[in-house]
Structures are given as C-alpha cells and as structure tokens.
Amino acid sequence: MIERKLRIATKAGSMGAYVFHPDGTGPWSPIVLYMDAPGMREELRDMARRLATVGYHVTLPDLYYRVGDELGVDIRKHPLSDADRKSMFDLIRGLSNAKVVEDTEGIIAWLDTQPEARPGGIGVVGYCMSGPFAFAIAAAFPARIAAAASIYGAGLLTDRADSPHLAAAKIRGEIYFACAEIDEYFGLDKVKALEAHLAQTGIRYRVELYPKAEHGFAFPQRHCYDKASAERHWERLFDLYRRNL
C-alpha cells in the first residue's frame, strides 16, 4: 500500500489531503472519499485504505482547510461536550455544497496530473455532512463522476436554493443512497420524498433503507456502529464502483 500526505491547489488556497493506492504503477481508478463532520482522523484513513486495497486510487481531502489543518472533534467521546458540539457545527457551517464542488474542481485537476490515477470516470462517496456534497458533485461534474454514494447523508433534500436534489437530473453516472432507519438528520419522511423525486429524474439510482441502523452506523469507533450494516455498505460500494469504474 502506498500512502502519501500532500496538498492540492484549489481556488480558495491549498488543501491538505491523504492519498492511498496499491503498490505498483497502476493506473488505478480514482475515488474521492469526503470526510464526515468530526473531521480528519485515523478512522477515515482506515476506510480509505480499505477502498485502496481492492484496487483503487483513493483521495481523502481535508475539507476544513480554509480555517486550519486537520481540525475536528474526537467522535469517540459520547456524548460530545457542549463545547465540542459547538466547535463541530461551527466547522460545518463554514462549508457549503458550492465550496466543496469548487474544491472538487481542484481535486479533479490534480488527479488528471497523477500517473497512478486512471483517466476518465471518478467515484465519490460522502458520509453524513458530506452525503449532500457527493450528491451535488455528481451533478456538477456529470462527465467525470461515474459513480457516487451518499451514506446516511444529511441535507439531501431541503427547501434551500442549493439543495442537491434540485440538480439531480444532471447526473449521468450512477448514484447510491444508504439511509439509516433511525436518523434525526434525515428521517423516513425525507427518504420517501427523495425516492419520489429521483423517480422523476430518469437517472440511475438506488435508495436503500438500513433497518434498525442509526445515523453513523458505518464508523467502527462510533457508539452507533452496526457491523452488519457497515459491511453491507461496503458490499454496495464495491459493487457500485466495480460496475462503473
């Protein structure tokens, strides 16, 4: 396994990132894994490694770079203190779909210079906070994003002008939504509304409900980790990327 820590030029500055890919020259199909709200940590790097071990070039960008490097909270502490919750939500509010789409423009330009990354289609995956980012990115770069996944994404369908569902019809790749049955950030009514909206778009998609799973189920260090659901999400990701990349 090759692992590198580097910086990627964006319109907003210089973004820290970790890159993982199998040993050898490749090229390997690229995947971008977008972090969740608690921020950069070893748990995320382990998930990127798991994708890389099956033959992908995986980039893990630090989305909070505009205000500092590797900021975040220790999500292993449950419940979070009031101070940690405020810190995390302040960081979240500093991001937007538009900002992460802009960052992704820089990531794609960088990937196009990397000999280890196969040219052409790209896979993306986002968790929680970054679920809507993956959704928006798939629509913003329809010629490049071949496969996208939102894992218990929050804010997938809102009444805001930048809600990612509004541009869903632009997506040309395949997109997968893993939704937790127990999710205070995206309840079952929202899941049904998302399915109804996507059914009218004509795109290739799948919305899957994970019974009895809670928001955050995929992360081993979270109090709500559910092994069976986590392994199912890996199976879905591997199948999605295998078919499209």
Secondary structure by P-SEA (a helix, b strand, c coil): cbbbbbccccccccccbbbbbcccccccbbbbbbbccccccaaaaaaaaaaaaaccbbbbbccccccccccccccccccccaaaaaaaaaaaaaccaaaaaaaaaaaaaaaaacccccccbbbbbbcccaaaaaaaaaaaccccccbbbbccccccccccccccccccccccbbbbbbbbcccccccaaaaaaaaaaaaaccccbbbbbbccccccccccccccccaaaaaaaaaaaaaaaaacc
